[in-house]
Amino acid sequence: NERVEGGGERDVAMEFQEREDKEGVRWSWNFFPSSRLEAARMVIPLGCLYTPLKPIQGLPLLSYEPVRCKTCSAVLNPFSQVDFRSKLWVCPFCLTRSTFPQHYADISENNLPAELFPQYSTVEYKVNPPAPATPGPSSPGGPGHGHGG
């Protein structure tokens, strides 16, 4: 149990159980390290079990590309640290600092994208499929074949 504002206690184990029931995610630890020092001090490896295709009520559907870490490709999420003045975010997985894309220029503590709301630790992205590759000009024998004789 953990002390909370107002002198009461909340059952941390219950919070984890509720999160697992709601989102289908079970973590091995109750927080993400916020620095390399905290990560080095963790005695239990950080791990996650995820239930794919779990139906989630009220799942936000975001119709834009996810913002990804430039090092490990993790997606921006409520566990990311955000520096609103510098327009940077810190990946909670590899602790790399990344800049926000141009369309996040107006991000602030009062103007957050949905993926940073604490209640939206699971979101779904609806993105356009990549355009099919158009074949380039090739010789009658196909790519890599010469016109020898």
N, C-alpha and C positions, 0 to 999 in steps of 0.2 A: 504494500500500500504506500501511497505517496501523499504528503501534505499538500493541500491546495489552498488558494486564497480564501479567506473566510474561516480558516481553522479546521475545515473538514478534511476527509481523506477520500481518495478515489482508488479504486481497485485497478491497478495497472494491468494485471493479468486479464481482467474483464475487458478492458479497453482493447487489448490485443485480440481477444476472442471475438469481440464485436467487429473489429476491422477484418479479421479473417473471414467471418461469416458474410460480411458485406461485400468484400472485394476479392475473396479467394486467394489472398496472399498471406503467407506465414513467414515471418522473419526470425532469424536466430538470435537477434539482439534488438534492444528497444530504441536504438538511435543510430543515426549515421554519424561517423566521426566528422568533425568540422575542420580538422587540421591533420597534417601528416603525423604530428606528435600523438594526437588522440588515436589515430589509426594504428600507430606502432604500439600503443599501450593496450590495445584490445587483446584479451587473452582468448576470446572465442572468435573464430572466423565469422565474418559477416556473410550470411547466406540467405537465400530466399527460395521458397517453394511457391509456385504459381499454378493456379487451376485455370488452364486455358478454356475458353468458351463458356465460362461461368456467366449465367445471366445476371446482370447487375441492373437493378432498378435505378432510374434517373441517371444513367451513364451519359455524360456529356459527349456529343458528337461535334468535333471541331473540324471545320472545313478548310483547313490550311495545313501546310507542311509543318511537322514538328521541328522545333529548334534542337539541334544535336550538338553534343560536345565535340570539339574539334579533334580531341585525342582518342576517346573511346566510343564515340557515337551514342552515348547514353542520351536520353531525351530530357529536356528541361522539365522539372517537376517541383512539387511543393517542398521537397527536401533540399532543393538547391539553394545556396546562399546567393542573394542578389544585392549588388551595389547599384542603387538607382542613380546616383550621381554620375558614376563612371560608365553606366550602361554595360556592366559586366555581370556574369554569373559564374558561380563555382560549382562544378560537377560534383555531386556527392559520392560518386564512385571512384574517380581518379584524382579529384581535387584540382583539376585544371581550370584556369580562369579563361572564359570565352566571352567574346563580345556578342551583344544581341544583334540580330539582323536589322536592316534599315527600317522595316515596317514595325519594329518595336520602339521606335524613337520616342514615342509618347509614354512609355512605361514609367510608372511611379507607384508609390505605396498606395495611392488612391485610384490608380488606373492599371489594374493587373490583368494579364491574359488569364483565361480560365485554367490553364494548366498549372498556375501558381496558387490557386485557391486551395487551402488545406483539405477541404471536403472533396476535392477532385484529385485524389492521389492516383486514381485510375480514370483515364479518358480514352476515347477512341478518336482516331484521326481518319477523316474521309478525304483522301488525296486523289488527284487525277492520276490515272495510270501513265507510265512513261510512253512517249510516242514511239511507235514501231520504227526500227532502224530501216532506213531506205538503202537498198543495195546500190553500191557505186558501180561505175562502168567497169566491165571486165572483158577479157578476151574470150573468144569462143571456147577455148579450152578451160575456162574458169580461172579463178585467181591463182596466181603463182605459176601458170603454164605459159611458156613462151610460144612464139610463132615459128619455131624451128622447122627445118625441112627435111 
